[in-house]
């Protein structure tokens, strides 16, 4: 059971309307949003930030943004966000080889050098203490412009919020997200952990 009980989607109709965004992204409204709406200003602000961060203005694709989110969530250990990120990457057209080998992005041929630079940035930016340095910057600037780097860090920062929110809440993972986590991450020991709905 989560730390705080998710509310029904009808609790705040403005949040419900904004949350239609997630029907495309995930195929359902996340339990995290249903929990945030205990304070609707938070749920609405978060959804609007999510939409802004995931808006593509450059060459950073929707699929790459979700893989950036997965690397960030993996670094922090949030199983809820790992499952959501890999599911969204699939829904936004990430290549099957990338989905199957996301753990090996540093060496697997399914990933380009530009994608590796972006994913290395996500990993470094998600570590505590922060590990973004001159080498990370140099690699990023080989392939990406400053606006695209801002988009990437927007995703990393958004998932920093989500990782803390969902791991602290013990947000219950939805069945479809569990299926995606098991399918693409199971061979590396993916487990629902505290997000199975009964740990708290």
C-alpha positions in Angstrom: 0.0 0.0 0.0 1.3 3.4 -0.9 2.4 5.9 1.8 -0.6 8.1 0.7 -3.7 6.7 -1.0 -4.2 7.6 -4.6 -7.5 9.5 -5.2 -10.0 8.7 -7.9 -9.4 10.4 -11.3 -12.6 12.4 -10.8 -11.3 14.0 -7.6 -10.0 17.0 -9.6 -11.5 17.4 -13.1 -8.8 19.8 -14.3 -6.1 17.3 -13.4 -8.2 14.5 -15.1 -8.3 16.6 -18.3 -4.6 17.3 -18.2 -3.8 13.7 -17.4 -5.1 12.6 -20.8 -1.6 13.3 -21.9 -0.5 10.1 -20.2 -3.0 8.0 -22.3 -0.6 8.5 -25.2 2.6 8.2 -23.1 1.7 5.1 -21.0 -1.9 4.1 -21.9 -3.2 5.0 -18.5 -3.1 7.7 -15.8 -0.2 7.0 -13.4 -0.9 6.4 -9.7 1.7 9.0 -9.0 -0.7 11.7 -10.5 -3.6 10.3 -8.6 -1.6 10.8 -5.4 -0.4 14.3 -6.3 -3.9 15.5 -6.7 -4.3 15.5 -2.9 -3.0 19.0 -3.7 -4.3 19.7 -7.2 -2.0 22.7 -7.7 0.9 20.1 -7.6 -0.7 17.6 -9.9 -1.6 20.3 -12.5 1.8 22.0 -12.3 3.6 18.7 -12.6 1.6 17.6 -15.7 2.2 20.9 -17.4 5.9 20.6 -16.6 6.0 17.1 -18.0 4.3 18.2 -21.2 6.8 21.0 -21.6 9.8 18.8 -20.9 8.7 16.1 -23.3 7.9 18.6 -26.2 10.5 18.0 -28.9 12.0 21.2 -30.3 15.2 19.7 -31.6 16.6 16.3 -32.6 16.1 14.7 -29.1 13.4 12.2 -30.0 10.5 11.1 -27.7 12.1 7.6 -27.6 15.5 8.9 -26.6 13.9 11.1 -23.9 12.3 8.1 -22.4 15.6 6.2 -22.5 17.3 9.2 -20.8 14.6 8.9 -18.1 15.2 5.1 -17.7 19.0 5.7 -17.2 18.3 8.4 -14.6 15.7 6.2 -12.8 18.0 3.2 -12.9 20.8 5.3 -11.3 18.6 6.3 -8.5 17.0 2.9 -8.1 13.3 3.8 -8.6 11.6 0.7 -10.0 8.3 2.6 -10.6 10.0 5.1 -12.9 12.2 2.4 -14.6 9.1 0.5 -15.6 7.3 3.7 -16.8 10.3 4.9 -18.8 10.9 1.7 -20.6 7.2 1.4 -21.4 7.0 4.9 -22.8 10.2 4.3 -24.8 8.5 1.3 -26.4 5.3 3.3 -27.1 7.4 6.1 -28.7 9.2 3.8 -31.1 12.5 2.9 -29.6 14.1 0.1 -31.5 13.6 -3.4 -30.2 17.3 -3.9 -29.9 17.6 -0.8 -27.8 14.8 -1.8 -25.5 16.3 -5.3 -25.1 19.8 -4.0 -24.4 19.3 -0.7 -22.6 21.5 -2.0 -19.7 24.4 -2.2 -22.2 23.9 1.1 -24.0 27.6 2.0 -23.4 28.8 -0.9 -25.7 25.8 -2.3 -27.6 25.9 -1.5 -31.3 22.1 -0.6 -31.3 23.1 2.8 -29.7 24.8 5.6 -31.6 27.6 7.7 -30.2 25.2 10.6 -30.0 22.8 8.5 -27.9 25.6 7.2 -25.7 26.6 10.8 -25.0 23.1 11.7 -24.0 22.7 8.6 -21.8 26.1 9.1 -20.2 25.0 12.7 -19.4 21.8 11.3 -17.8 23.8 8.8 -15.7 26.3 11.5 -14.5 23.6 14.1 -13.8 21.6 11.6 -11.7 24.5 10.6 -9.4 25.0 11.9 -5.9 27.4 13.7 -5.8 26.7 15.0 -9.3 29.3 13.7 -11.9 28.7 16.0 -14.8 32.2 17.2 -15.8 34.3 18.6 -18.7 34.5 15.2 -20.4 30.6 14.8 -20.3 30.3 18.3 -21.7 32.8 17.7 -24.5 31.0 14.5 -25.6 27.6 16.2 -25.5 28.8 19.1 -27.7 30.1 16.7 -30.3 26.5 15.8 -31.2 24.0 18.1 -29.5 23.3 21.8 -29.4 22.6 23.8 -26.2 18.8 23.8 -26.7 18.9 20.0 -27.0 21.1 19.7 -23.9 18.5 21.8 -22.0 15.8 19.4 -23.2 17.8 16.4 -21.9 18.4 18.0 -18.6 14.8 18.8 -18.3 14.0 15.1 -18.6 16.7 14.2 -16.1 15.5 16.8 -13.6 11.8 15.8 -14.1 12.7 12.2 -13.3 14.7 13.3 -10.3 11.5 14.6 -8.9 9.6 11.5 -9.9 12.2 9.1 -8.5 12.0 10.8 -5.1 8.2 11.1 -5.2 7.5 7.5 -6.2 10.2 5.8 -4.1 9.2 7.7 -1.0 5.5 7.1 -1.7 5.9 3.5 -2.6 3.6 4.2 -5.4 1.8 1.1 -6.6 2.9 0.0 -10.1 0.2 -0.5 -12.6 -0.2 -3.9 -14.3 0.7 -2.6 -17.8 3.9 -1.0 -16.4 4.8 -4.2 -14.5 4.4 -6.1 -17.8 6.8 -3.7 -19.6 9.3 -3.9 -16.7 9.3 -7.7 -16.8 9.5 -7.8 -20.6 12.5 -5.5 -21.1 14.2 -5.4 -17.7 13.4 -8.8 -16.2 16.6 -10.5 -17.5 18.6 -8.1 -15.3 16.5 -8.8 -12.2 13.8 -6.2 -12.4 11.5 -6.5 -9.4 8.5 -4.4 -8.4 9.9 -4.1 -4.9 8.1 -1.5 -2.6 5.8 -0.7 -5.5 3.8 -3.9 -5.3 1.1 -2.2 -3.2 1.7 -4.1 0.1 5.1 -3.0 1.5 3.9 0.0 3.6 
